[in-house]
Each structure stands twice: as structure tokens, then as C-alpha cells.
Amino acid sequence: MNTHDSAATRQKRFEHGMAVLESIDGESGQKVIESLAGISPELGHQVVAWAFGEMYDRPQLALRERQLVTLGMLTALGGCEPQLDVHINAALNVGLKPDEIVEALLHAAARRRSGRWRGR
């Protein structure tokens, strides 16, 4: 593969990732990518091309299921409030209802607390 083909493929992966990101996060996703520009433009590119263009677009889980998993992980990790804010809006964008989001957060929070109490 020559340099031109590689650059074209890289650009196509990024464009595909942006389309997926916009369908999930709308303007919030674009703001996250813009916030990475001053830190590492390459990180922003990889988040779009790989995380959204490849991982989020896999057919084995629907976008709403992926958001439920993401909400659960961020809640269980703790300290991820800015990311939770983005992903709660994304969950609404992909069709989750507010009561489903609340239930997912409650479930994940209960698992987080029970794990901490047992010294995990």
C-alpha cells in the first residue's frame, strides 16, 4: 500500500467514525473530539476512527445495548461524571428511555457499592 492509499484509508476510517459518532452523540461527541485537539490530535483521530468507526459500529450489539454497557462501566468505575454526562445524552439519542437509564445507573451503583464493602 502506498502513502496515498494509506492516507485515503485513514481519512475514510475517520469519516465513517464521525458519522457513527454524530448518530450517537450529536454535538456532544464533536465537543469531546475538539477538547482533545490541544492535547493530542492523534488521540482524537483514534477515538473517532477506531472506537466509533470500528468498535461502536460492530453489528453484534445494538447502539442502545452498547450505551447500557458503557453507562454501567462508567458508573462502576466512579469518578467519570463528565463521561457519564455525554453517555447519558448518547443513551437518549439511541432510544433508551429515561427510566431505563436510571435503572441501569442504579444497578451499576449497587454493584459498585457491594464490591467496595467486600474489600474488592
HULIN-V218595 format. One record per helix or strand. SS is the DSSP state (A for helix, B for strand). FROM is the first residue (numbers start at 1). LEN is the number of residues. If there is no record, write none. Layout:
ss:SS from:FROM len:LEN
ss:SS from:FROM len:LEN
This chain:
ss:A from:3 len:23
ss:A from:27 len:11
ss:A from:41 len:15
ss:A from:63 len:15
ss:A from:81 len:13
ss:A from:98 len:20
